[in-house]
Amino acid sequence: MVRHNNQLPNNLPQLQNLIKRDPISYKDEFLQQQRHFESLLSVFCLQPSKFNKSLDELIMFMAQVAQCYPDSLSGFAQQLMEVLNSHNTILDANMRMTFCKALILLRNKGLLTPIDLLPLFFGLLRCPDKPLRKFLETHIITDIKNINSKHKNAKLNTTLQNFMYEMLKDTNHRAAKMSLSIMVHLYKKNVWRDAKTVNVIATACFSKSAKVMTAALKFFLTADEAEMKSDDEDSDEDTIKELKLANKYNKKTKKRANQLDKAKKVNTLYYSLD
């Protein structure tokens, strides 16, 4: 292929494909984009509440080619995490989602460990951003299920359970309730079906948040045996099927239609990351 150096660097999807096929030949073009990224990131941090389309695209580009240049991008994940830690609640919502999607890509490529990422994501559950919280909940559950799919990682599970125990005491009730929801889900899917999980959930029965306390009590008082015995298939598809069935046989309402639409969007958004 003929290389047009005056055009190629601005065509990120094309450059991304070329780099994945031949990283060495396109190292200079990559470095040019990396310098551009560094410059844009510095400017963005001065106004983190403002959307930056060029930076948004470059972040995903860098995440997509990270495995091709591990040395050059060794600090890339840390840069993203530092921005999320420093500006989490004031970040533009679209930019915040992009930062998280890029980190999940790095995690899926094996460039980050669960301990690197999950504490940050639990912290982001405090953000007043419902689509982000639901997206992160899906990732956290999926990641922990995958970690334990072949054999239980007792050490990692204990570390994460201890972290969730602290999250249940968080003054942000949204974060506490979602942490509880994650633990209940993992218990019911036989991922974290042990005494420690039950004990941690039990502490939520004494939460100062009425919603957290109610959810914890419901876990102990209204456990559904059929749900407890369900297999390890993702519940997202089951939820969508249930909503479709409800739409088909019940009186159609705007609320039910919106629920189905939201469930489809969250499922599509998360599983579009590879």
C-alpha positions as CSV (number, residue, x, y, z in Angstrom):
1,M,0.0,0.0,0.0
2,V,1.2,3.5,-0.9
3,R,1.6,5.6,2.2
4,H,0.5,9.2,2.1
5,N,2.1,10.7,5.1
6,N,0.3,14.0,4.8
7,Q,-3.1,12.3,5.0
8,L,-2.7,9.0,6.9
9,P,-2.1,10.4,10.4
10,N,-5.6,12.1,10.3
11,N,-7.4,8.9,9.3
12,L,-7.3,7.0,12.7
13,P,-9.4,4.0,11.7
14,Q,-7.2,3.3,8.7
15,L,-4.0,3.9,10.7
16,Q,-5.2,1.6,13.4
17,N,-5.7,-1.2,11.0
18,L,-2.3,-0.7,9.4
19,I,-0.6,-0.6,12.7
20,K,-2.2,-3.9,13.8
21,R,-0.9,-5.5,10.7
22,D,2.6,-4.0,10.7
23,P,3.4,-2.1,13.9
24,I,7.1,-1.5,13.1
25,S,6.5,0.2,9.7
26,Y,4.0,2.6,11.2
27,K,5.8,3.4,14.4
28,D,6.6,7.0,13.4
29,E,2.9,7.7,12.5
30,F,1.9,6.2,15.9
31,L,4.4,8.4,17.7
32,Q,3.0,11.5,16.0
33,Q,-0.5,10.6,17.2
34,Q,0.9,9.9,20.7
35,R,2.4,13.4,20.9
36,H,-0.9,14.9,19.7
37,F,-2.7,12.9,22.4
38,E,-0.3,14.2,25.1
39,S,-0.9,17.7,24.0
40,L,-4.7,17.4,23.9
41,L,-4.8,15.7,27.3
42,S,-2.9,18.5,28.9
43,V,-5.3,21.1,27.5
44,F,-8.4,19.0,28.4
45,C,-7.3,18.8,32.0
46,L,-7.7,22.5,32.3
47,Q,-11.4,22.3,31.3
48,P,-12.4,18.7,32.0
49,S,-16.1,19.5,31.8
50,K,-15.8,20.3,28.1
51,F,-16.1,17.6,25.4
52,N,-13.1,17.2,23.1
53,K,-13.9,15.2,20.0
54,S,-10.2,14.9,18.9
55,L,-9.1,13.6,22.3
56,D,-12.1,11.3,22.5
57,E,-11.1,9.6,19.2
58,L,-7.4,9.5,20.1
59,I,-8.1,7.8,23.4
60,M,-9.9,4.9,21.7
61,F,-7.2,4.8,19.0
62,M,-4.5,4.5,21.6
63,A,-6.4,1.8,23.5
64,Q,-6.9,-0.2,20.3
65,V,-3.2,-0.3,19.4
66,A,-1.8,-0.5,22.9
67,Q,-0.7,-4.1,22.6
68,C,1.4,-3.1,19.5
69,Y,3.6,-0.6,21.4
70,P,3.6,-1.8,25.1
71,D,6.8,0.2,25.9
72,S,5.6,3.5,24.4
73,L,2.2,3.1,26.0
74,S,3.3,1.7,29.4
75,G,2.0,4.8,31.2
76,F,-1.2,5.3,29.1
77,A,-3.6,3.5,31.4
78,Q,-2.2,5.4,34.4
79,Q,-2.8,8.7,32.6
80,L,-6.5,7.8,32.1
81,M,-6.9,6.6,35.6
82,E,-5.4,9.7,37.1
83,V,-7.8,11.9,35.1
84,L,-10.8,9.8,36.3
85,N,-9.6,10.0,39.9
86,S,-8.9,13.7,39.8
87,H,-11.9,14.9,37.9
88,N,-14.4,12.0,38.1
89,T,-17.6,13.9,38.9
90,I,-16.9,17.0,36.8
91,L,-15.8,15.3,33.6
92,D,-17.9,15.6,30.6
93,A,-20.2,12.5,30.6
94,N,-19.2,11.4,27.1
95,M,-15.5,11.8,27.9
96,R,-15.8,10.0,31.1
97,M,-17.5,7.1,29.3
98,T,-14.7,7.0,26.7
99,F,-12.0,6.9,29.4
100,C,-13.7,3.9,31.0
101,K,-14.3,2.2,27.7
102,A,-10.6,2.6,26.8
103,L,-9.5,1.1,30.2
104,I,-11.9,-1.9,29.7
105,L,-10.3,-2.5,26.3
106,L,-6.9,-2.5,28.0
107,R,-8.2,-4.9,30.6
108,N,-9.7,-7.2,27.9
109,K,-6.3,-7.2,26.2
110,G,-4.6,-8.3,29.4
111,L,-2.8,-5.1,29.9
112,L,-4.4,-4.3,33.2
113,T,-5.2,-6.5,36.2
114,P,-8.6,-6.5,38.0
115,I,-6.9,-4.9,41.1
116,D,-5.6,-2.1,38.8
117,L,-9.1,-1.3,37.6
118,L,-12.0,-2.4,39.8
119,P,-11.3,-0.2,42.8
120,L,-11.4,2.8,40.4
121,F,-14.6,1.7,38.8
122,F,-16.2,1.1,42.2
123,G,-15.3,4.7,43.1
124,L,-16.9,5.9,39.9
125,L,-20.2,4.4,41.0
126,R,-20.5,7.6,43.0
127,C,-20.9,9.7,39.8
128,P,-24.4,11.1,39.1
129,D,-24.3,9.4,35.8
130,K,-26.8,6.5,35.5
131,P,-25.7,5.1,32.1
132,L,-22.1,5.0,33.3
133,R,-23.0,3.3,36.6
134,K,-25.0,0.6,34.7
135,F,-22.1,0.2,32.2
136,L,-19.6,-0.2,35.0
137,E,-21.8,-2.6,36.9
138,T,-22.0,-4.9,33.8
139,H,-18.2,-4.8,33.4
140,I,-17.5,-5.5,37.1
141,I,-19.9,-8.5,37.2
142,T,-18.6,-9.9,33.9
143,D,-15.0,-9.5,34.8
144,I,-15.3,-11.2,38.2
145,K,-17.3,-14.0,36.6
146,N,-14.6,-14.5,33.9
147,I,-11.8,-14.4,36.6
148,N,-13.6,-17.3,38.4
149,S,-14.8,-19.2,35.4
150,K,-12.1,-21.9,35.5
151,H,-11.1,-21.9,39.1
152,K,-11.8,-19.7,42.1
153,N,-9.2,-17.0,42.7
154,A,-9.5,-16.9,46.5
155,K,-6.9,-14.2,47.1
156,L,-8.4,-11.8,44.5
157,N,-11.9,-12.5,45.6
158,T,-11.1,-11.7,49.2
159,T,-9.4,-8.5,48.2
160,L,-12.5,-7.4,46.2
161,Q,-15.0,-8.5,48.8
162,N,-13.1,-6.4,51.4
163,F,-13.3,-3.5,49.1
164,M,-17.0,-4.0,48.6
165,Y,-17.5,-4.2,52.3
166,E,-16.1,-0.7,52.6
167,M,-18.2,0.5,49.6
168,L,-21.4,-0.7,51.4
169,K,-20.5,1.9,54.2
170,D,-20.0,4.7,51.6
171,T,-21.9,7.8,52.3
172,N,-23.0,7.9,48.6
173,H,-26.1,5.8,48.7
174,R,-26.0,5.1,44.9
175,A,-22.5,3.6,45.1
176,A,-23.5,1.5,48.2
177,K,-26.6,0.2,46.6
178,M,-24.9,-0.8,43.4
179,S,-22.1,-2.5,45.3
180,L,-24.7,-4.5,47.1
181,S,-26.5,-5.3,43.8
182,I,-23.2,-6.6,42.4
183,M,-22.6,-8.9,45.4
184,V,-26.1,-10.3,45.3
185,H,-25.8,-11.0,41.6
186,L,-22.5,-12.8,42.0
187,Y,-23.9,-14.8,44.9
188,K,-27.0,-15.9,42.9
189,K,-24.8,-16.8,39.9
190,N,-22.7,-19.1,42.1
191,V,-19.6,-16.9,41.6
192,W,-19.3,-15.7,45.2
193,R,-21.5,-18.2,47.0
194,D,-19.7,-18.3,50.3
195,A,-20.1,-17.3,53.9
196,K,-18.0,-14.2,53.6
197,T,-20.3,-12.8,50.8
198,V,-23.4,-13.5,52.9
199,N,-21.8,-11.8,55.9
200,V,-20.9,-8.7,53.9
201,I,-24.4,-8.5,52.5
202,A,-25.8,-8.9,56.1
203,T,-24.0,-5.8,57.1
204,A,-26.1,-3.8,54.6
205,C,-29.2,-4.7,56.7
206,F,-28.0,-2.0,59.1
207,S,-27.3,0.6,56.5
208,K,-28.4,4.2,57.1
209,S,-29.8,4.2,53.5
210,A,-33.4,2.9,53.4
211,K,-32.8,1.6,49.8
212,V,-29.7,-0.3,50.7
213,M,-31.2,-1.8,53.8
214,T,-34.4,-2.8,52.0
215,A,-32.4,-4.5,49.2
216,A,-30.3,-6.4,51.7
217,L,-33.4,-7.6,53.7
218,K,-35.0,-8.6,50.4
219,F,-32.0,-10.8,49.6
220,F,-32.5,-12.8,52.9
221,L,-36.3,-12.8,52.9
222,T,-37.4,-13.3,49.3
223,A,-34.7,-15.4,47.7
224,D,-36.1,-17.2,44.7
225,E,-35.0,-20.8,44.5
226,A,-35.3,-21.0,40.7
227,E,-33.1,-17.9,40.3
228,M,-30.5,-19.3,42.8
229,K,-30.1,-22.4,40.6
230,S,-29.8,-20.5,37.4
231,D,-26.8,-21.2,35.2
232,D,-23.8,-18.9,34.4
233,E,-25.3,-17.4,31.2
234,D,-25.4,-13.7,31.2
235,S,-28.5,-12.3,32.7
236,D,-28.6,-9.3,30.3
237,E,-30.1,-11.4,27.5
238,D,-32.6,-13.0,29.9
239,T,-33.7,-9.5,31.1
240,I,-34.2,-8.4,27.5
241,K,-36.3,-11.5,26.7
242,E,-38.4,-11.0,29.8
243,L,-39.1,-7.4,28.8
244,K,-40.0,-8.4,25.3
245,L,-42.4,-11.0,26.6
246,A,-44.0,-8.4,28.9
247,N,-44.3,-6.1,26.0
248,K,-46.0,-8.8,23.9
249,Y,-48.6,-10.1,26.3
250,N,-49.2,-7.1,28.6
251,K,-50.7,-3.7,27.8
252,K,-48.0,-1.7,26.1
253,T,-46.8,1.3,28.1
254,K,-44.2,4.0,27.4
255,K,-42.4,3.0,30.6
256,R,-42.1,-0.7,29.6
257,A,-40.9,0.3,26.1
258,N,-38.3,2.6,27.6
259,Q,-37.1,-0.2,29.9
260,L,-36.6,-2.5,27.0
261,D,-34.8,0.1,25.0
262,K,-32.4,0.9,27.9
263,A,-31.7,-2.8,28.5
264,K,-30.8,-3.2,24.8
265,K,-28.6,-0.1,24.8
266,V,-26.5,-1.2,27.8
267,N,-26.1,-4.7,26.5
268,T,-25.0,-3.4,23.1
269,L,-22.6,-0.8,24.5
270,Y,-20.8,-3.2,26.8
271,Y,-20.4,-6.1,24.4
272,S,-19.2,-3.8,21.5
273,L,-15.8,-3.7,23.3
274,D,-13.5,-6.5,22.4
